[in-house]
Amino acid sequence: MADEKTKMIAVASAVMAYIRNEEDAAVVSTLQAAAPAPKKADVPAPVKLWGISGRQDMMHMRSMMQLKAFHR
């Protein structure tokens, strides 16, 4: 009788330990999901000189045409 009682106590404690571990894992996963992702270092975007130069040329050409520099 005592042997069966100790077995039942062992089984009950094992089940409770398993349930406690599952609950802890669920809490940790929800905390990790709720935590914001670490921010990357703020690195400025590289300057694209070819694009800037092209746009500047287009704006200059348009302003010259608006001043009617090419109409005669």
mmCIF file of the N, C-alpha and C atoms, coordinates in Angstrom:
data_MODEL
# 
_entry.id   MODEL 
# 
loop_
_atom_site.group_PDB 
_atom_site.id 
_atom_site.type_symbol 
_atom_site.label_atom_id 
_atom_site.label_alt_id 
_atom_site.label_comp_id 
_atom_site.label_asym_id 
_atom_site.label_entity_id 
_atom_site.label_seq_id 
_atom_site.pdbx_PDB_ins_code 
_atom_site.Cartn_x 
_atom_site.Cartn_y 
_atom_site.Cartn_z 
_atom_site.occupancy 
_atom_site.B_iso_or_equiv 
_atom_site.pdbx_formal_charge 
_atom_site.auth_seq_id 
_atom_site.auth_comp_id 
_atom_site.auth_asym_id 
_atom_site.auth_atom_id 
_atom_site.pdbx_PDB_model_num 
ATOM 1   N N  . MET A 1 1  ? 0.810  -1.176 0.000   1.00 0.00 ? 1  MET A N  1 
ATOM 2   C CA . MET A 1 1  ? 0.000  0.000  0.000   1.00 0.00 ? 1  MET A CA 1 
ATOM 3   C C  . MET A 1 1  ? 0.860  1.248  0.000   1.00 0.00 ? 1  MET A C  1 
ATOM 4   N N  . ALA A 1 2  ? 1.929  1.261  0.799   1.00 0.00 ? 2  ALA A N  1 
ATOM 5   C CA . ALA A 1 2  ? 2.806  2.412  0.873   1.00 0.00 ? 2  ALA A CA 1 
ATOM 6   C C  . ALA A 1 2  ? 3.532  2.609  -0.449  1.00 0.00 ? 2  ALA A C  1 
ATOM 7   N N  . ASP A 1 3  ? 3.844  1.490  -1.131  1.00 0.00 ? 3  ASP A N  1 
ATOM 8   C CA . ASP A 1 3  ? 4.536  1.570  -2.414  1.00 0.00 ? 3  ASP A CA 1 
ATOM 9   C C  . ASP A 1 3  ? 3.645  2.241  -3.463  1.00 0.00 ? 3  ASP A C  1 
ATOM 10  N N  . GLU A 1 4  ? 2.358  1.906  -3.473  1.00 0.00 ? 4  GLU A N  1 
ATOM 11  C CA . GLU A 1 4  ? 1.432  2.524  -4.415  1.00 0.00 ? 4  GLU A CA 1 
ATOM 12  C C  . GLU A 1 4  ? 1.258  4.013  -4.118  1.00 0.00 ? 4  GLU A C  1 
ATOM 13  N N  . LYS A 1 5  ? 1.253  4.358  -2.851  1.00 0.00 ? 5  LYS A N  1 
ATOM 14  C CA . LYS A 1 5  ? 1.090  5.755  -2.466  1.00 0.00 ? 5  LYS A CA 1 
ATOM 15  C C  . LYS A 1 5  ? 2.290  6.587  -2.914  1.00 0.00 ? 5  LYS A C  1 
ATOM 16  N N  . THR A 1 6  ? 3.505  6.061  -2.754  1.00 0.00 ? 6  THR A N  1 
ATOM 17  C CA . THR A 1 6  ? 4.703  6.793  -3.184  1.00 0.00 ? 6  THR A CA 1 
ATOM 18  C C  . THR A 1 6  ? 4.742  6.920  -4.706  1.00 0.00 ? 6  THR A C  1 
ATOM 19  N N  . LYS A 1 7  ? 4.265  5.862  -5.405  1.00 0.00 ? 7  LYS A N  1 
ATOM 20  C CA . LYS A 1 7  ? 4.215  5.943  -6.874  1.00 0.00 ? 7  LYS A CA 1 
ATOM 21  C C  . LYS A 1 7  ? 3.234  7.023  -7.321  1.00 0.00 ? 7  LYS A C  1 
ATOM 22  N N  . MET A 1 8  ? 2.089  7.101  -6.680  1.00 0.00 ? 8  MET A N  1 
ATOM 23  C CA . MET A 1 8  ? 1.096  8.113  -7.027  1.00 0.00 ? 8  MET A CA 1 
ATOM 24  C C  . MET A 1 8  ? 1.625  9.521  -6.745  1.00 0.00 ? 8  MET A C  1 
ATOM 25  N N  . ILE A 1 9  ? 2.337  9.663  -5.634  1.00 0.00 ? 9  ILE A N  1 
ATOM 26  C CA . ILE A 1 9  ? 2.923  10.968 -5.303  1.00 0.00 ? 9  ILE A CA 1 
ATOM 27  C C  . ILE A 1 9  ? 3.968  11.346 -6.343  1.00 0.00 ? 9  ILE A C  1 
ATOM 28  N N  . ALA A 1 10 ? 4.776  10.386 -6.764  1.00 0.00 ? 10 ALA A N  1 
ATOM 29  C CA . ALA A 1 10 ? 5.808  10.640 -7.770  1.00 0.00 ? 10 ALA A CA 1 
ATOM 30  C C  . ALA A 1 10 ? 5.174  11.023 -9.111  1.00 0.00 ? 10 ALA A C  1 
ATOM 31  N N  . VAL A 1 11 ? 4.130  10.327 -9.499  1.00 0.00 ? 11 VAL A N  1 
ATOM 32  C CA . VAL A 1 11 ? 3.455  10.623 -10.762 1.00 0.00 ? 11 VAL A CA 1 
ATOM 33  C C  . VAL A 1 11 ? 2.817  12.004 -10.698 1.00 0.00 ? 11 VAL A C  1 
ATOM 34  N N  . ALA A 1 12 ? 2.158  12.318 -9.595  1.00 0.00 ? 12 ALA A N  1 
ATOM 35  C CA . ALA A 1 12 ? 1.501  13.613 -9.454  1.00 0.00 ? 12 ALA A CA 1 
ATOM 36  C C  . ALA A 1 12 ? 2.518  14.746 -9.478  1.00 0.00 ? 12 ALA A C  1 
ATOM 37  N N  . SER A 1 13 ? 3.648  14.558 -8.806  1.00 0.00 ? 13 SER A N  1 
ATOM 38  C CA . SER A 1 13 ? 4.662  15.612 -8.800  1.00 0.00 ? 13 SER A CA 1 
ATOM 39  C C  . SER A 1 13 ? 5.296  15.765 -10.186 1.00 0.00 ? 13 SER A C  1 
ATOM 40  N N  . ALA A 1 14 ? 5.459  14.673 -10.930 1.00 0.00 ? 14 ALA A N  1 
ATOM 41  C CA . ALA A 1 14 ? 6.016  14.747 -12.282 1.00 0.00 ? 14 ALA A CA 1 
ATOM 42  C C  . ALA A 1 14 ? 5.054  15.497 -13.213 1.00 0.00 ? 14 ALA A C  1 
ATOM 43  N N  . VAL A 1 15 ? 3.772  15.199 -13.083 1.00 0.00 ? 15 VAL A N  1 
ATOM 44  C CA . VAL A 1 15 ? 2.778  15.875 -13.915 1.00 0.00 ? 15 VAL A CA 1 
ATOM 45  C C  . VAL A 1 15 ? 2.742  17.364 -13.580 1.00 0.00 ? 15 VAL A C  1 
ATOM 46  N N  . MET A 1 16 ? 2.788  17.701 -12.303 1.00 0.00 ? 16 MET A N  1 
ATOM 47  C CA . MET A 1 16 ? 2.774  19.108 -11.905 1.00 0.00 ? 16 MET A CA 1 
ATOM 48  C C  . MET A 1 16 ? 4.030  19.840 -12.393 1.00 0.00 ? 16 MET A C  1 
ATOM 49  N N  . ALA A 1 17 ? 5.188  19.169 -12.339 1.00 0.00 ? 17 ALA A N  1 
ATOM 50  C CA . ALA A 1 17 ? 6.426  19.783 -12.830 1.00 0.00 ? 17 ALA A CA 1 
ATOM 51  C C  . ALA A 1 17 ? 6.340  20.018 -14.338 1.00 0.00 ? 17 ALA A C  1 
ATOM 52  N N  . TYR A 1 18 ? 5.768  19.049 -15.065 1.00 0.00 ? 18 TYR A N  1 
ATOM 53  C CA . TYR A 1 18 ? 5.621  19.198 -16.510 1.00 0.00 ? 18 TYR A CA 1 
ATOM 54  C C  . TYR A 1 18 ? 4.693  20.366 -16.842 1.00 0.00 ? 18 TYR A C  1 
ATOM 55  N N  . ILE A 1 19 ? 3.571  20.458 -16.137 1.00 0.00 ? 19 ILE A N  1 
ATOM 56  C CA . ILE A 1 19 ? 2.620  21.553 -16.375 1.00 0.00 ? 19 ILE A CA 1 
ATOM 57  C C  . ILE A 1 19 ? 3.264  22.891 -16.049 1.00 0.00 ? 19 ILE A C  1 
ATOM 58  N N  . ARG A 1 20 ? 4.024  22.958 -14.960 1.00 0.00 ? 20 ARG A N  1 
ATOM 59  C CA . ARG A 1 20 ? 4.687  24.199 -14.576 1.00 0.00 ? 20 ARG A CA 1 
ATOM 60  C C  . ARG A 1 20 ? 5.710  24.614 -15.646 1.00 0.00 ? 20 ARG A C  1 
ATOM 61  N N  . ASN A 1 21 ? 6.463  23.643 -16.180 1.00 0.00 ? 21 ASN A N  1 
ATOM 62  C CA . ASN A 1 21 ? 7.441  23.951 -17.234 1.00 0.00 ? 21 ASN A CA 1 
ATOM 63  C C  . ASN A 1 21 ? 6.749  24.457 -18.497 1.00 0.00 ? 21 ASN A C  1 
ATOM 64  N N  . GLU A 1 22 ? 5.621  23.875 -18.860 1.00 0.00 ? 22 GLU A N  1 
ATOM 65  C CA . GLU A 1 22 ? 4.881  24.319 -20.030 1.00 0.00 ? 22 GLU A CA 1 
ATOM 66  C C  . GLU A 1 22 ? 4.343  25.733 -19.836 1.00 0.00 ? 22 GLU A C  1 
ATOM 67  N N  . GLU A 1 23 ? 3.842  26.028 -18.644 1.00 0.00 ? 23 GLU A N  1 
ATOM 68  C CA . GLU A 1 23 ? 3.351  27.375 -18.365 1.00 0.00 ? 23 GLU A CA 1 
ATOM 69  C C  . GLU A 1 23 ? 4.477  28.397 -18.431 1.00 0.00 ? 23 GLU A C  1 
ATOM 70  N N  . ASP A 1 24 ? 5.631  28.038 -17.874 1.00 0.00 ? 24 ASP A N  1 
ATOM 71  C CA . ASP A 1 24 ? 6.778  28.950 -17.918 1.00 0.00 ? 24 ASP A CA 1 
ATOM 72  C C  . ASP A 1 24 ? 7.219  29.204 -19.357 1.00 0.00 ? 24 ASP A C  1 
ATOM 73  N N  . ALA A 1 25 ? 7.224  28.155 -20.164 1.00 0.00 ? 25 ALA A N  1 
ATOM 74  C CA . ALA A 1 25 ? 7.614  28.312 -21.574 1.00 0.00 ? 25 ALA A CA 1 
ATOM 75  C C  . ALA A 1 25 ? 6.617  29.202 -22.311 1.00 0.00 ? 25 ALA A C  1 
ATOM 76  N N  . ALA A 1 26 ? 5.338  29.061 -21.995 1.00 0.00 ? 26 ALA A N  1 
ATOM 77  C CA . ALA A 1 26 ? 4.326  29.885 -22.648 1.00 0.00 ? 26 ALA A CA 1 
ATOM 78  C C  . ALA A 1 26 ? 4.483  31.344 -22.244 1.00 0.00 ? 26 ALA A C  1 
ATOM 79  N N  . VAL A 1 27 ? 4.784  31.598 -20.978 1.00 0.00 ? 27 VAL A N  1 
ATOM 80  C CA . VAL A 1 27 ? 4.976  32.973 -20.512 1.00 0.00 ? 27 VAL A CA 1 
ATOM 81  C C  . VAL A 1 27 ? 6.193  33.589 -21.188 1.00 0.00 ? 27 VAL A C  1 
ATOM 82  N N  . VAL A 1 28 ? 7.276  32.838 -21.272 1.00 0.00 ? 28 VAL A N  1 
ATOM 83  C CA . VAL A 1 28 ? 8.498  33.353 -21.897 1.00 0.00 ? 28 VAL A CA 1 
ATOM 84  C C  . VAL A 1 28 ? 8.260  33.659 -23.376 1.00 0.00 ? 28 VAL A C  1 
ATOM 85  N N  . SER A 1 29 ? 7.545  32.784 -24.071 1.00 0.00 ? 29 SER A N  1 
ATOM 86  C CA . SER A 1 29 ? 7.309  33.019 -25.500 1.00 0.00 ? 29 SER A CA 1 
ATOM 87  C C  . SER A 1 29 ? 6.413  34.231 -25.718 1.00 0.00 ? 29 SER A C  1 
ATOM 88  N N  . THR A 1 30 ? 5.415  34.449 -24.839 1.00 0.00 ? 30 THR A N  1 
ATOM 89  C CA . THR A 1 30 ? 4.573  35.625 -25.006 1.00 0.00 ? 30 THR A CA 1 
ATOM 90  C C  . THR A 1 30 ? 5.332  36.902 -24.671 1.00 0.00 ? 30 THR A C  1 
ATOM 91  N N  . LEU A 1 31 ? 6.234  36.832 -23.705 1.00 0.00 ? 31 LEU A N  1 
ATOM 92  C CA . LEU A 1 31 ? 7.027  38.017 -23.376 1.00 0.00 ? 31 LEU A CA 1 
ATOM 93  C C  . LEU A 1 31 ? 7.985  38.359 -24.509 1.00 0.00 ? 31 LEU A C  1 
ATOM 94  N N  . GLN A 1 32 ? 8.557  37.335 -25.122 1.00 0.00 ? 32 GLN A N  1 
ATOM 95  C CA . GLN A 1 32 ? 9.465  37.586 -26.238 1.00 0.00 ? 32 GLN A CA 1 
ATOM 96  C C  . GLN A 1 32 ? 8.712  38.125 -27.432 1.00 0.00 ? 32 GLN A C  1 
ATOM 97  N N  . ALA A 1 33 ? 7.489  37.654 -27.668 1.00 0.00 ? 33 ALA A N  1 
ATOM 98  C CA . ALA A 1 33 ? 6.701  38.136 -28.798 1.00 0.00 ? 33 ALA A CA 1 
ATOM 99  C C  . ALA A 1 33 ? 6.236  39.571 -28.553 1.00 0.00 ? 33 ALA A C  1 
ATOM 100 N N  . ALA A 1 34 ? 5.963  39.915 -27.294 1.00 0.00 ? 34 ALA A N  1 
ATOM 101 C CA . ALA A 1 34 ? 5.476  41.261 -26.981 1.00 0.00 ? 34 ALA A CA 1 
ATOM 102 C C  . ALA A 1 34 ? 6.600  42.282 -26.923 1.00 0.00 ? 34 ALA A C  1 
ATOM 103 N N  . ALA A 1 35 ? 7.823  41.829 -26.678 1.00 0.00 ? 35 ALA A N  1 
ATOM 104 C CA . ALA A 1 35 ? 8.955  42.751 -26.578 1.00 0.00 ? 35 ALA A CA 1 
ATOM 105 C C  . ALA A 1 35 ? 9.278  43.298 -27.967 1.00 0.00 ? 35 ALA A C  1 
ATOM 106 N N  . PRO A 1 36 ? 9.571  44.588 -28.062 1.00 0.00 ? 36 PRO A N  1 
ATOM 107 C CA . PRO A 1 36 ? 9.922  45.145 -29.375 1.00 0.00 ? 36 PRO A CA 1 
ATOM 108 C C  . PRO A 1 36 ? 11.256 44.588 -29.857 1.00 0.00 ? 36 PRO A C  1 
ATOM 109 N N  . ALA A 1 37 ? 11.356 44.489 -31.152 1.00 0.00 ? 37 ALA A N  1 
ATOM 110 C CA . ALA A 1 37 ? 12.593 43.993 -31.747 1.00 0.00 ? 37 ALA A CA 1 
ATOM 111 C C  . ALA A 1 37 ? 13.703 45.006 -31.503 1.00 0.00 ? 37 ALA A C  1 
ATOM 112 N N  . PRO A 1 38 ? 14.918 44.539 -31.320 1.00 0.00 ? 38 PRO A N  1 
ATOM 113 C CA . PRO A 1 38 ? 16.000 45.498 -31.107 1.00 0.00 ? 38 PRO A CA 1 
ATOM 114 C C  . PRO A 1 38 ? 16.194 46.376 -32.337 1.00 0.00 ? 38 PRO A C  1 
ATOM 115 N N  . LYS A 1 39 ? 16.391 47.659 -32.093 1.00 0.00 ? 39 LYS A N  1 
ATOM 116 C CA . LYS A 1 39 ? 16.544 48.610 -33.192 1.00 0.00 ? 39 LYS A CA 1 
ATOM 117 C C  . LYS A 1 39 ? 17.931 48.485 -33.802 1.00 0.00 ? 39 LYS A C  1 
ATOM 118 N N  . LYS A 1 40 ? 17.959 48.615 -35.096 1.00 0.00 ? 40 LYS A N  1 
ATOM 119 C CA . LYS A 1 40 ? 19.246 48.647 -35.773 1.00 0.00 ? 40 LYS A CA 1 
ATOM 120 C C  . LYS A 1 40 ? 19.847 50.029 -35.564 1.00 0.00 ? 40 LYS A C  1 
ATOM 121 N N  . ALA A 1 41 ? 21.141 50.097 -35.648 1.00 0.00 ? 41 ALA A N  1 
ATOM 122 C CA . ALA A 1 41 ? 21.814 51.383 -35.493 1.00 0.00 ? 41 ALA A CA 1 
ATOM 123 C C  . ALA A 1 41 ? 21.349 52.315 -36.614 1.00 0.00 ? 41 ALA A C  1 
ATOM 124 N N  . ASP A 1 42 ? 21.086 53.563 -36.263 1.00 0.00 ? 42 ASP A N  1 
ATOM 125 C CA . ASP A 1 42 ? 20.635 54.532 -37.255 1.00 0.00 ? 42 ASP A CA 1 
ATOM 126 C C  . ASP A 1 42 ? 21.806 54.915 -38.149 1.00 0.00 ? 42 ASP A C  1 
ATOM 127 N N  . VAL A 1 43 ? 21.814 54.320 -39.315 1.00 0.00 ? 43 VAL A N  1 
ATOM 128 C CA . VAL A 1 43 ? 22.864 54.589 -40.299 1.00 0.00 ? 43 VAL A CA 1 
ATOM 129 C C  . VAL A 1 43 ? 22.231 55.411 -41.402 1.00 0.00 ? 43 VAL A C  1 
ATOM 130 N N  . PRO A 1 44 ? 22.789 56.570 -41.709 1.00 0.00 ? 44 PRO A N  1 
ATOM 131 C CA . PRO A 1 44 ? 22.188 57.372 -42.774 1.00 0.00 ? 44 PRO A CA 1 
ATOM 132 C C  . PRO A 1 44 ? 22.304 56.663 -44.124 1.00 0.00 ? 44 PRO A C  1 
ATOM 133 N N  . ALA A 1 45 ? 21.326 56.919 -44.963 1.00 0.00 ? 45 ALA A N  1 
ATOM 134 C CA . ALA A 1 45 ? 21.333 56.321 -46.291 1.00 0.00 ? 45 ALA A CA 1 
ATOM 135 C C  . ALA A 1 45 ? 22.509 56.879 -47.090 1.00 0.00 ? 45 ALA A C  1 
ATOM 136 N N  . PRO A 1 46 ? 23.102 56.058 -47.933 1.00 0.00 ? 46 PRO A N  1 
ATOM 137 C CA . PRO A 1 46 ? 24.219 56.554 -48.731 1.00 0.00 ? 46 PRO A CA 1 
ATOM 138 C C  . PRO A 1 46 ? 23.752 57.615 -49.724 1.00 0.00 ? 46 PRO A C  1 
ATOM 139 N N  . VAL A 1 47 ? 24.597 58.563 -49.991 1.00 0.00 ? 47 VAL A N  1 
ATOM 140 C CA . VAL A 1 47 ? 24.281 59.644 -50.935 1.00 0.00 ? 47 VAL A CA 1 
ATOM 141 C C  . VAL A 1 47 ? 24.526 59.119 -52.342 1.00 0.00 ? 47 VAL A C  1 
ATOM 142 N N  . LYS A 1 48 ? 23.503 59.222 -53.179 1.00 0.00 ? 48 LYS A N  1 
ATOM 143 C CA . LYS A 1 48 ? 23.613 58.746 -54.560 1.00 0.00 ? 48 LYS A CA 1 
ATOM 144 C C  . LYS A 1 48 ? 23.894 59.944 -55.452 1.00 0.00 ? 48 LYS A C  1 
ATOM 145 N N  . LEU A 1 49 ? 25.161 60.165 -55.722 1.00 0.00 ? 49 LEU A N  1 
ATOM 146 C CA . LEU A 1 49 ? 25.566 61.362 -56.443 1.00 0.00 ? 49 LEU A CA 1 
ATOM 147 C C  . LEU A 1 49 ? 25.080 61.384 -57.885 1.00 0.00 ? 49 LEU A C  1 
ATOM 148 N N  . TRP A 1 50 ? 25.029 60.225 -58.544 1.00 0.00 ? 50 TRP A N  1 
ATOM 149 C CA . TRP A 1 50 ? 24.567 60.208 -59.927 1.00 0.00 ? 50 TRP A CA 1 
ATOM 150 C C  . TRP A 1 50 ? 23.107 60.624 -60.009 1.00 0.00 ? 50 TRP A C  1 
ATOM 151 N N  . GLY A 1 51 ? 22.287 60.156 -59.077 1.00 0.00 ? 51 GLY A N  1 
ATOM 152 C CA . GLY A 1 51 ? 20.872 60.529 -59.079 1.00 0.00 ? 51 GLY A CA 1 
ATOM 153 C C  . GLY A 1 51 ? 20.677 62.008 -58.792 1.00 0.00 ? 51 GLY A C  1 
ATOM 154 N N  . ILE A 1 52 ? 21.429 62.531 -57.838 1.00 0.00 ? 52 ILE A N  1 
ATOM 155 C CA . ILE A 1 52 ? 21.321 63.951 -57.507 1.00 0.00 ? 52 ILE A CA 1 
ATOM 156 C C  . ILE A 1 52 ? 21.753 64.809 -58.688 1.00 0.00 ? 52 ILE A C  1 
ATOM 157 N N  . SER A 1 53 ? 22.846 64.413 -59.325 1.00 0.00 ? 53 SER A N  1 
ATOM 158 C CA . SER A 1 53 ? 23.341 65.170 -60.467 1.00 0.00 ? 53 SER A CA 1 
ATOM 159 C C  . SER A 1 53 ? 22.342 65.151 -61.618 1.00 0.00 ? 53 SER A C  1 
ATOM 160 N N  . GLY A 1 54 ? 21.744 64.020 -61.902 1.00 0.00 ? 54 GLY A N  1 
ATOM 161 C CA . GLY A 1 54 ? 20.765 63.916 -62.978 1.00 0.00 ? 54 GLY A CA 1 
ATOM 162 C C  . GLY A 1 54 ? 19.543 64.780 -62.711 1.00 0.00 ? 54 GLY A C  1 
ATOM 163 N N  . ARG A 1 55 ? 19.038 64.745 -61.490 1.00 0.00 ? 55 ARG A N  1 
ATOM 164 C CA . ARG A 1 55 ? 17.869 65.576 -61.164 1.00 0.00 ? 55 ARG A CA 1 
ATOM 165 C C  . ARG A 1 55 ? 18.216 67.049 -61.241 1.00 0.00 ? 55 ARG A C  1 
ATOM 166 N N  . GLN A 1 56 ? 19.418 67.400 -60.810 1.00 0.00 ? 56 GLN A N  1 
ATOM 167 C CA . GLN A 1 56 ? 19.829 68.802 -60.863 1.00 0.00 ? 56 GLN A CA 1 
ATOM 168 C C  . GLN A 1 56 ? 19.906 69.270 -62.320 1.00 0.00 ? 56 GLN A C  1 
ATOM 169 N N  . ASP A 1 57 ? 20.427 68.430 -63.201 1.00 0.00 ? 57 ASP A N  1 
ATOM 170 C CA . ASP A 1 57 ? 20.484 68.782 -64.623 1.00 0.00 ? 57 ASP A CA 1 
ATOM 171 C C  . ASP A 1 57 ? 19.086 68.943 -65.210 1.00 0.00 ? 57 ASP A C  1 
ATOM 172 N N  . MET A 1 58 ? 18.159 68.053 -64.846 1.00 0.00 ? 58 MET A N  1 
ATOM 173 C CA . MET A 1 58 ? 16.795 68.178 -65.362 1.00 0.00 ? 58 MET A CA 1 
ATOM 174 C C  . MET A 1 58 ? 16.131 69.454 -64.876 1.00 0.00 ? 58 MET A C  1 
ATOM 175 N N  . MET A 1 59 ? 16.311 69.791 -63.604 1.00 0.00 ? 59 MET A N  1 
ATOM 176 C CA . MET A 1 59 ? 15.718 71.023 -63.073 1.00 0.00 ? 59 MET A CA 1 
ATOM 177 C C  . MET A 1 59 ? 16.330 72.246 -63.737 1.00 0.00 ? 59 MET A C  1 
ATOM 178 N N  . HIS A 1 60 ? 17.636 72.212 -63.985 1.00 0.00 ? 60 HIS A N  1 
ATOM 179 C CA . HIS A 1 60 ? 18.300 73.339 -64.636 1.00 0.00 ? 60 HIS A CA 1 
ATOM 180 C C  . HIS A 1 60 ? 17.776 73.505 -66.070 1.00 0.00 ? 60 HIS A C  1 
ATOM 181 N N  . MET A 1 61 ? 17.624 72.391 -66.777 1.00 0.00 ? 61 MET A N  1 
ATOM 182 C CA . MET A 1 61 ? 17.117 72.451 -68.150 1.00 0.00 ? 61 MET A CA 1 
ATOM 183 C C  . MET A 1 61 ? 15.693 72.999 -68.164 1.00 0.00 ? 61 MET A C  1 
ATOM 184 N N  . ARG A 1 62 ? 14.858 72.587 -67.239 1.00 0.00 ? 62 ARG A N  1 
ATOM 185 C CA . ARG A 1 62 ? 13.482 73.078 -67.198 1.00 0.00 ? 62 ARG A CA 1 
ATOM 186 C C  . ARG A 1 62 ? 13.446 74.569 -66.896 1.00 0.00 ? 62 ARG A C  1 
ATOM 187 N N  . SER A 1 63 ? 14.264 75.003 -65.961 1.00 0.00 ? 63 SER A N  1 
ATOM 188 C CA . SER A 1 63 ? 14.253 76.432 -65.648 1.00 0.00 ? 63 SER A CA 1 
ATOM 189 C C  . SER A 1 63 ? 14.764 77.245 -66.835 1.00 0.00 ? 63 SER A C  1 
ATOM 190 N N  . MET A 1 64 ? 15.726 76.721 -67.571 1.00 0.00 ? 64 MET A N  1 
ATOM 191 C CA . MET A 1 64 ? 16.210 77.426 -68.759 1.00 0.00 ? 64 MET A CA 1 
ATOM 192 C C  . MET A 1 64 ? 15.112 77.505 -69.822 1.00 0.00 ? 64 MET A C  1 
ATOM 193 N N  . MET A 1 65 ? 14.328 76.424 -69.967 1.00 0.00 ? 65 MET A N  1 
ATOM 194 C CA . MET A 1 65 ? 13.249 76.442 -70.942 1.00 0.00 ? 65 MET A CA 1 
ATOM 195 C C  . MET A 1 65 ? 12.140 77.394 -70.493 1.00 0.00 ? 65 MET A C  1 
ATOM 196 N N  . GLN A 1 66 ? 11.885 77.485 -69.201 1.00 0.00 ? 66 GLN A N  1 
ATOM 197 C CA . GLN A 1 66 ? 10.867 78.401 -68.725 1.00 0.00 ? 66 GLN A CA 1 
ATOM 198 C C  . GLN A 1 66 ? 11.292 79.857 -68.929 1.00 0.00 ? 66 GLN A C  1 
ATOM 199 N N  . LEU A 1 67 ? 12.591 80.105 -68.893 1.00 0.00 ? 67 LEU A N  1 
ATOM 200 C CA . LEU A 1 67 ? 13.105 81.448 -69.154 1.00 0.00 ? 67 LEU A CA 1 
ATOM 201 C C  . LEU A 1 67 ? 13.212 81.722 -70.661 1.00 0.00 ? 67 LEU A C  1 
ATOM 202 N N  . LYS A 1 68 ? 12.825 80.746 -71.440 1.00 0.00 ? 68 LYS A N  1 
ATOM 203 C CA . LYS A 1 68 ? 12.835 80.846 -72.903 1.00 0.00 ? 68 LYS A CA 1 
ATOM 204 C C  . LYS A 1 68 ? 14.251 81.093 -73.428 1.00 0.00 ? 68 LYS A C  1 
ATOM 205 N N  . ALA A 1 69 ? 15.199 80.433 -72.852 1.00 0.00 ? 69 ALA A N  1 
ATOM 206 C CA . ALA A 1 69 ? 16.570 80.585 -73.291 1.00 0.00 ? 69 ALA A CA 1 
ATOM 207 C C  . ALA A 1 69 ? 16.831 79.834 -74.565 1.00 0.00 ? 69 ALA A C  1 
ATOM 208 N N  . PHE A 1 70 ? 15.982 78.815 -74.873 1.00 0.00 ? 70 PHE A N  1 
ATOM 209 C CA . PHE A 1 70 ? 16.238 77.998 -76.052 1.00 0.00 ? 70 PHE A CA 1 
ATOM 210 C C  . PHE A 1 70 ? 15.237 78.230 -77.177 1.00 0.00 ? 70 PHE A C  1 
ATOM 211 N N  . HIS A 1 71 ? 14.382 79.230 -77.058 1.00 0.00 ? 71 HIS A N  1 
ATOM 212 C CA . HIS A 1 71 ? 13.345 79.396 -78.064 1.00 0.00 ? 71 HIS A CA 1 
ATOM 213 C C  . HIS A 1 71 ? 13.798 80.212 -79.269 1.00 0.00 ? 71 HIS A C  1 
ATOM 214 N N  . ARG A 1 72 ? 14.942 80.788 -79.268 1.00 0.00 ? 72 ARG A N  1 
ATOM 215 C CA . ARG A 1 72 ? 15.395 81.561 -80.429 1.00 0.00 ? 72 ARG A CA 1 
ATOM 216 C C  . ARG A 1 72 ? 16.657 81.062 -80.969 1.00 0.00 ? 72 ARG A C  1 
# 
